Amino acid sequence: MTTIELKKLSSSNVVSPKGFTAAGVHCGIKKEKKDLAILVSEVPASVAGVFTTNVVQAAPIKVTKEVVYNTQKMQAMIVNSGNANACTGKQGVADAYEMQSLAAAKLGIEPYLVGVASTGVIGEIMNLAPVKKGVEMLAPNNDVESGNNFAQAILTTDTVMKNTAYATNIDGQEVIVSGTAKGSGMIEPNMATMLGFITTDANIESAELQKALSAITNVTFNAITVDGDTSTNDTVVVMANGLAGNEPLSPAHPDWENFYTALRLVAEDLAKAIARDGEGATKLIEVEVDGAISDEEARKIAKTVVGSPLVKTAVFGCDANWGRIIAAVGYSGATVDPEKITIKIGGTTMVEKGEPIKFSEEELIEILKQQEVKIDVSLEVGEGHGFAWGCDLTYDYVQINAAYRS
């Protein structure tokens, strides 16, 4: 069995791999906080992307899809927060292309190498005056502070930055995979109101990178939910500039698993960080399902449970109401046998093969008070296994979203 070499890096972000720089500034789209960011590769990079499945898609999605799918190379991403540039008609599309051109001119590269992403309020026409001013202020650098400035500038209702990075070994060379993301509410992937930017200095062609990202997205970004709403702007982009100097990666490469695992863990870390930072959330909920008909059905059940408003409010209230969990399993649409279902919370069995088990209410309350709550569901109808992540549903979620445009 091949040993996978991985090391999680601390104090790292999107500029950790070789050849990446970034910047983030306040230009005036938002009242005070940073709201314009840029991520740059020293050379045109292989690129892969996944995007929202919402039929209503923001203007920047159109621009970035063209770069990912047509050019298949990307050298920079320009990102703004505070305005989603969604449902803004022809003017919105023109504004997205203008942002692309402004960034390209700033960097001295071709526009077709620049992706665009926006997040914020839907339905408001972009004011490009502050963007034009902000682009001139951007001074990309490769230090940690610059990477963190980028991470801060893409946030909306998030309470924390979301950065992660792993180092691995490929062809005797150190290869780094790192990423940053934003996302807090309107999180129901396929995908969510989330932006994710992953960088690596690995040498890999865009086609292979796209296959890897698409597969990984299904078990990471598409396995989280906060509130059941699918956004118009969701984007995850991976840029691989090849500056680590390894031989081109593919599943046939002897070190493929090192790279694939690093990429998966970066995506998983970012996905869980988004779920943990759900609007008003106090707890991360992880649901693990085994014994399903298939992995796909296991993930479907896990996501149904973690997405149930009744389960989420029970976790918030420290109420060990397992009936809400088994009900969600039952209406998930997956194949289940009620007489084989076993449910555990925090390792404590509540239901075994469909039969209720006596448990200590006091012990379960203490388990549910923790910042991370684990729910296990065993079905015994197959070999399928899967995870999903979400958060509790609190009073603050209503307050935050009731005043989002205020």
Buried (B, 14 or more C-beta within 10 A) or exposed (E): EEEBBBEEBEEBBBBBBBBBBBBBBBBBBBEEBBBBBBBBBBEBBBBBBBBBEBEEBBBBBBBBBBBBBEBBBBBBBBBBBBBBBBBBEEEBBBBBBBBBBBBBEBBEBEBBBBBBBBBBEBEBEBEBEBBEEBBEEBEBBBEBEBBBBBBBBBBBBBEEBBBBBBBBBBBEBBBBBBBBBBBBBBBBBBBBBBBBBBBBBBBBBBEBBBEBBEEBBBBBBBBBBBBEBBBBBBBBBBBBBBBBBBEBBBEEBEBBBBBBBBBBBBBBBBBBBBBBBBBBBBBBBBBBBBBBBBBEBBBBBBBBBBBBEBBBBBBBBBBBBBBBBBBBBBEBEBBBEEEBBBBBBBEBBBBBEEEEBEBEEEEBEEBBEEEEBBBBBBBBBBEBBBBBBBBBBBEEBEEBBEEBEE
